[in-house]
Amino acid sequence: MDTLPDNRTRVVEDNHSYYVSRLYGPSEPRSRELWVDVAEANRSQVKIHTILSNTHRQASRVVLSFDFPFYGHLLRQITIATGGFIFMGDVIHRMLTATQYVAPLMANFNPGYSDNSTVVYFDNGTVFVVQWDHVYLQGWEDRGSFTFQAALHRDGRIVFGYKEIPMSVPEISSSQHPVKTGLSDAFMILNPSPDVPESRRRSIFEYHRIELDPSKITSMSAVEFTPLPTCLQHRSCDACMSSDLSFNCSWCHVLQRCSSGFDRYRQEWMDYGCAQEAEGRTCEDFQDEYHNSASPDTSFSPYDGDFTTTSSSLFIDSLTTEDDTKLNPYAGGDGLQNNLSPKTKGTPVHLGTIVGIVLAVLLVAAIILAGIYINGHPTSNAALFFIERRPHHWPAMKFRSHPDHSTYAEVEPSGHEKEGFMEAEQC
């Protein structure tokens, strides 16, 4: 961004394949137009996240009121982090800051340092804004507070607005937390584990990243990302195959999807053999054939197995450092539990297991009732049956008739007890 003679700045525009970025300097009118004044917005649409505003290195899931297109993928949930970024992925793991993020200014911010520091979000149905307001860098509190925001527009545009940047961004240390400004997306695939052949390891590939020049991030500057068309936007084979995009779009008839093979559906694209299916075929060939879409043999849960994070050599050279940001599973919206999150369903119990449990309970209940009955009716046939088949160490029991026609029992002592009785009689 060059300074012109009239103290204005030239807008810097870059094409990043998926987005076109435009950086506006402090003196550009557009930078002020892009800033969303949360204080002037409808108060019913503005929420201060109480948990994030009082903690350090925390993240919380929030539900949007609209579907937001991110790299061509429609998202309804995002994760706001105290460290100046939004996590855009579905799989929550300790590499929160490595991939799938929108980062106006990712750094080691601690909103809990000051009562004036807040993490606020605003949603009016057409734009969702997250604002880190008067937040301080951990260990650098004497340098002043930062105020900046990220706006996700319904049409897919992403805007970074910077109101107060008290120090040069390149000076911020990344030893305790990554420092980044930009966008990133990734996909996850399963690879055979070298140690255990029958198991598979999940690998995360960052297929695209936009890194802004941190030296251009100053107070009252702004960055606007305008999304470019992707293969995923095509809903028919004809539109996909005739696409003139810079991507190599292919149509997968089984999935009814247009893709370049490098997006978040990469695993599904591989499992259904979409790359092989599209080779040498036209849309007319697909219409003439009847395909049975069978499920792939492999399936996985996003919370099973090990994680390895890798960067694709096609797109980037290295991956950023890790962060220990923790997700707060109970913090949705203003800090209350998010009831809109899907509940995890357990494995269904088979009918045979239920029948076995019921029979076991009935058997135990029958034994207990039988014991109670025998104990209360010592002269019953059941009691006599068990007495006759008693172990040898059980004391023998003889039944005698009383002159009043009642029946009573006498216990016959065992062998060593008899010897004791004889010694007592002799004495």
Stockholm file with secondary structure:
# STOCKHOLM 1.0

chainA/1-427         MDTLPDNRTRVVEDNHSYYVSRLYGPSEPRSRELWVDVAEANRSQVKIHTILSNTHRQASRVVLSFDFPFYGHLLRQITIATGGFIFMGDVIHRMLTATQYVAPLMANFNPGYSDNSTVVYFDNGTVFVVQWDHVYLQGWEDRGSFTFQAALHRDGRIVFGYKEIPMSVPEISSSQHPVKTGLSDAFMILNPSPDVPESRRRSIFEYHRIELDPSKITSMSAVEFTPLPTCLQHRSCDACMSSDLSFNCSWCHVLQRCSSGFDRYRQEWMDYGCAQEAEGRTCEDFQDEYHNSASPDTSFSPYDGDFTTTSSSLFIDSLTTEDDTKLNPYAGGDGLQNNLSPKTKGTPVHLGTIVGIVLAVLLVAAIILAGIYINGHPTSNAALFFIERRPHHWPAMKFRSHPDHSTYAEVEPSGHEKEGFMEAEQC
#=GR chainA/1-427 SS CCBCTTSCBCCEEEECSSEEEEEECTTCHHHHHHCCCGGGSCGGGEEECTTGGGCSSEEEEEEEEEEEEETTEEEEEEEEETTTEEECCSSCCSCTTTSSEEEEEESCBCGGGCTTCEEEEEECSSEEEEEEEEECBTTCGGGCCEEEEEEEETTSCEEEEEEECCSCGGGSCCSSSCCEEEEEEEEEEEEECSSCTTSEEEEEEEEEEEECCGGGCCTTCEEEEEECCCGGGCCSHHHHHTCCSSSCCEEETTTTEEECSCSTTHHHHHHTTHHHHTTTCCHHHHHHSCCCCCCCSCCCCTTSSCEEEEECTTTCSCCCCCCCCEECTTCBTTTBCCTTSCCCCCCCCCHHHHHHHHHHHHHHHHHHHHHHHHHHCTTSHHHHHHHHTCCTTSCEEEEEECTTSCEEEEEECCHHHHHHHHHHHHC
#=GC SS_cons         CCBCTTSCBCCEEEECSSEEEEEECTTCHHHHHHCCCGGGSCGGGEEECTTGGGCSSEEEEEEEEEEEEETTEEEEEEEEETTTEEECCSSCCSCTTTSSEEEEEESCBCGGGCTTCEEEEEECSSEEEEEEEEECBTTCGGGCCEEEEEEEETTSCEEEEEEECCSCGGGSCCSSSCCEEEEEEEEEEEEECSSCTTSEEEEEEEEEEEECCGGGCCTTCEEEEEECCCGGGCCSHHHHHTCCSSSCCEEETTTTEEECSCSTTHHHHHHTTHHHHTTTCCHHHHHHSCCCCCCCSCCCCTTSSCEEEEECTTTCSCCCCCCCCEECTTCBTTTBCCTTSCCCCCCCCCHHHHHHHHHHHHHHHHHHHHHHHHHHCTTSHHHHHHHHTCCTTSCEEEEEECTTSCEEEEEECCHHHHHHHHHHHHC
//
